[in-house]
């Protein structure tokens, strides 16, 4: 029999079973010939092209993955120091206007509230503009969240007080600020940027004053900081590779790197059980857990956060041998990555689960 206190007695043991963050590696790098110190970067996966913006530059420069210069386009909205570019990861609506997947998005946070431009990737013509209800002349990065249908913006440490080091979720139609959270005390943003995993929905934030990449859930829960490889410093931009093989980053010295071992997806725990199936995954209000019970016994099924802390007991009782399907109630669970653990007196098995709203 599993004692009632087992729900709270096992977190430390479970943390030991959580995956360790793989060390980021440098897969390739180049110095963009037509660009100086860089403040923003985007990756066009279908074309295998990298686009970068120099700090206070007047053009967006396009390069092949080997660093060969391709072309330049005039910077929309004027030159800026606090600026970012991104590719739209999905079809979206900006200020009421349809924007197709693969178009260029530009965030200009140089003066007052941030402005988000949707730009035709082929013609460099502005499709539409959204003025965000966030920004104190220092929004340095942003990206569209395909799972939530909103934009996320990050502001640097210059404004001071409540406004510094702050991330905001922005309504893509109205520009209203839906909510904000501070990245402190975990991270400090100087020159910097933010991008979003299309798999986990987590935010990855870089800064020229930090030697790692901070990972947060979209609800502002700090997950971890991924240390940078030796020689990679002063990051000012990040663009996740759409083929999920890595991330392109740039720094204030004007170097572009492609990083490998990048944690775009939610890693399976080390005690992951292939006989445990969660469906749907990602899930919203409910999910079904199907598992092969090899020993008739008392079981405790727990939803845990990525630090191994118990969030909710999903099931407690005796299960007979055989294949079983259990309905899991996920109502009132915040969006983010979790692990579902099945615990008995003799073993613990786990599977990852993404909760969305």
C-alpha positions in Angstrom: 0.0 0.0 0.0 1.3 3.5 -0.8 1.1 5.8 2.2 -0.8 9.1 1.8 2.4 11.0 2.4 4.1 9.4 -0.6 2.9 12.2 -2.8 5.1 14.6 -0.9 7.9 12.2 0.1 9.2 11.3 -3.4 10.0 14.6 -5.2 13.7 14.5 -4.4 14.0 11.0 -5.7 12.1 11.9 -8.8 14.3 14.9 -9.5 17.3 12.6 -9.7 15.5 10.8 -12.5 14.8 13.9 -14.5 16.9 14.4 -17.7 20.0 16.5 -17.4 20.3 19.4 -19.8 22.5 18.3 -22.7 25.5 20.6 -23.3 24.9 23.0 -26.2 27.5 22.6 -29.0 28.6 24.8 -31.9 27.7 23.2 -35.2 28.8 26.1 -37.4 29.5 29.8 -37.3 30.3 32.7 -39.7 30.9 36.5 -39.6 28.3 38.2 -41.7 30.3 40.2 -44.2 27.8 43.1 -44.7 26.7 43.4 -41.1 28.5 44.7 -38.0 27.4 44.1 -34.5 24.1 42.2 -34.7 20.9 43.0 -32.8 18.4 40.6 -34.4 18.3 37.3 -36.3 15.7 35.2 -38.2 15.9 31.8 -39.9 14.0 31.0 -43.0 14.1 27.2 -43.0 12.6 26.4 -46.4 15.1 28.7 -48.1 17.9 27.7 -45.7 18.7 31.4 -45.2 19.6 33.5 -42.2 18.5 37.1 -41.9 20.3 39.5 -39.5 19.9 43.2 -38.5 22.9 45.1 -37.4 22.5 47.4 -34.3 21.1 50.7 -35.6 21.5 49.5 -39.2 19.3 50.6 -42.1 19.0 47.2 -43.8 18.1 43.6 -43.2 20.9 41.4 -44.6 20.3 37.9 -45.9 22.9 35.1 -45.9 23.2 31.4 -46.8 23.9 28.9 -44.0 27.6 28.9 -45.0 27.8 32.7 -44.5 27.6 33.7 -48.2 26.0 37.1 -48.5 22.8 37.0 -50.7 21.0 40.4 -50.5 19.9 43.3 -48.4 16.4 44.9 -47.9 15.6 48.3 -46.5 14.8 48.2 -42.8 11.1 48.9 -42.2 10.3 51.5 -39.6 13.8 53.1 -39.6 17.0 52.1 -38.0 16.8 50.9 -34.4 19.0 49.6 -31.6 16.2 47.8 -29.8 14.9 45.6 -32.7 14.3 42.0 -33.6 13.1 39.9 -36.6 11.4 36.5 -36.8 9.6 34.3 -39.3 5.9 33.7 -38.7 5.8 30.1 -37.5 2.2 29.7 -38.4 -0.7 31.5 -40.2 -1.7 34.3 -37.9 -3.9 37.4 -37.6 -2.1 40.7 -36.9 -4.2 43.8 -36.2 -7.1 42.0 -37.9 -5.1 41.2 -41.1 -4.2 37.7 -42.2 -0.5 36.9 -42.3 0.6 33.6 -43.8 3.2 31.3 -42.3 6.7 32.1 -43.4 6.3 35.9 -43.6 8.8 38.2 -41.9 7.9 39.7 -38.5 9.8 42.7 -37.2 9.6 44.1 -33.6 10.8 47.7 -33.2 11.1 48.6 -29.5 13.2 51.7 -29.9 10.7 54.4 -29.1 7.9 54.1 -26.6 5.6 51.1 -27.0 6.8 48.3 -29.3 5.6 48.1 -32.9 5.2 44.7 -34.6 5.4 44.7 -38.4 4.3 41.9 -40.7 6.4 42.1 -43.9 6.0 40.3 -47.1 9.1 38.1 -47.2 9.5 38.4 -51.0 8.7 42.0 -51.7 9.6 43.7 -48.3 6.2 45.4 -48.3 4.5 46.0 -45.0 1.4 43.8 -44.7 0.2 45.4 -41.5 1.4 46.9 -38.2 0.4 46.3 -34.6 1.2 48.8 -31.8 1.6 46.9 -28.6 0.4 48.1 -25.2 3.8 47.3 -23.8 7.2 48.8 -24.0 9.3 51.7 -22.5 11.6 52.3 -25.5 13.6 49.1 -24.7 11.8 46.1 -26.1 14.7 44.1 -27.6 13.0 40.9 -28.8 9.8 39.1 -29.5 8.1 36.2 -31.2 4.7 34.7 -32.1 3.4 31.8 -30.0 1.7 29.4 -32.4 -0.1 27.4 -29.6 -1.5 30.5 -27.8 -2.1 32.8 -30.8 -0.3 35.7 -29.1 3.0 37.6 -29.3 5.6 37.5 -26.5 7.9 40.5 -26.1 10.9 41.0 -23.8 12.2 44.3 -22.5 15.8 44.9 -21.3 17.1 46.1 -17.9 17.4 49.8 -18.8 13.9 51.1 -17.8 14.5 50.1 -14.1 11.8 49.2 -11.6 8.8 47.2 -12.6 9.4 47.6 -16.3 12.9 46.2 -16.5 13.7 42.6 -17.5 10.0 42.0 -18.2 8.2 39.6 -20.6 4.7 40.5 -21.9 2.1 38.4 -23.7 0.4 40.6 -26.3 -3.0 40.1 -28.0 -2.2 39.7 -31.7 -5.4 41.5 -32.8 -5.7 44.4 -30.4 -2.1 44.8 -29.1 -3.4 44.7 -25.5 -1.1 43.4 -22.8 -2.6 40.2 -21.5 -0.1 39.7 -18.7 3.6 40.2 -17.8 6.3 38.5 -15.7 9.8 39.3 -14.7 12.8 37.1 -15.7 14.6 38.1 -12.5 16.2 36.8 -10.3 17.0 34.1 -12.8 18.2 36.2 -15.8 19.2 39.7 -16.8 18.6 41.1 -20.2 20.8 43.7 -21.9 21.0 43.3 -25.6 18.8 40.3 -26.0 16.0 38.4 -27.7 13.3 35.8 -27.2 12.1 32.9 -29.3 9.5 30.2 -28.7 9.6 26.4 -29.2 6.9 25.2 -31.6 6.9 21.9 -29.7 7.0 22.7 -26.0 5.7 26.3 -26.3 8.5 27.3 -23.9 10.3 30.7 -24.2 14.1 30.9 -24.8 15.7 34.2 -23.8 19.2 35.3 -24.6 21.2 38.3 -23.3 24.6 39.9 -24.0 25.2 40.1 -20.2 24.6 36.4 -19.5 26.5 33.2 -20.4 23.4 31.0 -20.9 20.0 30.8 -22.5 17.1 31.0 -20.0 14.1 28.8 -20.6 10.7 29.7 -19.2 7.2 28.3 -19.7 4.7 30.7 -21.4 3.2 31.3 -17.9 6.5 32.6 -16.6 7.7 29.6 -14.7 11.5 29.4 -14.8 12.7 25.9 -16.0 16.5 26.2 -16.4 19.4 28.0 -17.9 21.3 26.3 -20.7 25.0 27.1 -20.5 26.6 28.4 -23.7 29.5 26.6 -25.3 33.0 28.0 -24.8 33.6 30.9 -27.2 29.9 31.8 -27.6 29.3 35.1 -25.7 27.3 38.4 -25.8 24.2 37.0 -27.5 21.8 39.5 -28.8 19.5 37.3 -31.0 18.1 33.8 -31.3 16.1 32.0 -34.0 15.0 28.4 -33.5 15.6 26.2 -36.4 12.3 25.1 -37.8 13.6 21.6 -38.5 14.1 21.3 -34.7 17.8 20.5 -35.1 19.2 23.5 -33.4 19.1 27.3 -32.9 20.8 30.1 -34.8 22.1 32.9 -32.5 24.0 36.1 -33.0 26.1 38.4 -30.8 27.0 42.0 -30.5 30.4 41.3 -32.0 28.7 40.3 -35.3 29.2 36.5 -35.2 26.4 34.1 -36.1 26.5 30.6 -34.6 24.3 27.5 -35.0 23.9 25.6 -31.8 23.3 21.9 -31.5 21.7 19.8 -28.7 19.2 22.6 -28.4 16.2 21.6 -26.2 13.4 22.6 -28.5 11.2 19.7 -27.4 10.4 18.5 -23.9 12.9 15.7 -23.1 11.6 12.4 -21.9 12.6 11.6 -18.3 15.3 8.9 -17.8 12.7 6.5 -16.4 10.4 7.0 -19.4 8.2 3.9 -20.1 7.4 3.2 -23.7 4.4 1.1 -22.6 2.8 4.3 -21.1 0.8 6.3 -23.7 -0.7 9.7 -23.1 -3.4 10.9 -25.5 -3.9 13.6 -26.6 -0.5 15.1 -26.0 -0.5 18.2 -25.9 -3.7 18.0 -23.9 -6.2 20.6 -22.6 -8.9 19.7 -20.0 -8.5 15.9 -20.0 -6.1 13.2 -21.2 -6.1 9.4 -21.2 -3.2 7.3 -19.8 -2.9 3.8 -21.3 -0.4 1.5 -19.6 0.5 -2.1 -19.3 0.2 -3.2 -15.6 2.6 -6.0 -15.0 2.0 -6.4 -11.3 -1.3 -6.1 -9.5 -0.6 -3.5 -6.8 -1.6 -0.1 -5.4 -0.5 2.7 -7.6 -0.3 6.5 -7.4 -0.4 8.6 -10.6 1.0 12.1 -10.1 1.3 15.1 -12.3 4.7 16.8 -11.6 6.3 20.0 -12.8 9.7 19.9 -14.5 11.4 20.4 -11.2 9.8 17.1 -10.0 7.4 18.8 -7.6 3.9 17.3 -7.3 1.2 19.4 -8.8 -1.8 17.1 -8.6 -2.6 13.4 -7.6 -4.4 12.1 -10.7 -5.2 8.6 -9.4 -4.7 6.5 -6.3 -5.9 3.0 -6.0 -5.3 -0.7 -6.9 -4.8 -1.8 -10.5 -5.1 -5.4 -11.7 -2.7 -6.8 -14.2 -3.3 -6.1 -17.9 -3.7 -3.2 -20.2 -5.5 -0.3 -18.5 -6.8 3.1 -19.6 -7.2 5.8 -17.0 -8.9 9.2 -17.5 -6.9 12.1 -16.2 -8.5 15.4 -15.1 -6.3 18.4 -16.2 -8.8 21.1 -15.5 -7.3 24.2 -13.8 -3.8 23.0 -14.6 -1.6 25.9 -16.0 -0.2 25.7 -19.5 3.3 24.2 -19.6 5.4 21.0 -19.6 4.8 18.3 -17.0 5.7 14.7 -16.3 3.1 12.1 -15.4 4.5 9.5 -13.0 3.1 6.1 -12.2 4.4 5.0 -8.8 4.1 1.7 -6.9 6.0 0.2 -4.0 8.6 -1.3 -6.3 9.0 1.1 -9.3 8.3 4.5 -10.8 7.7 5.1 -14.5 7.1 8.4 -16.3 6.1 10.1 -19.5 6.2 13.8 -20.5 2.9 15.7 -21.0 2.3 19.2 -22.5 -0.8 21.1 -21.2 -2.2 23.8 -23.4 -5.2 26.1 -23.2 
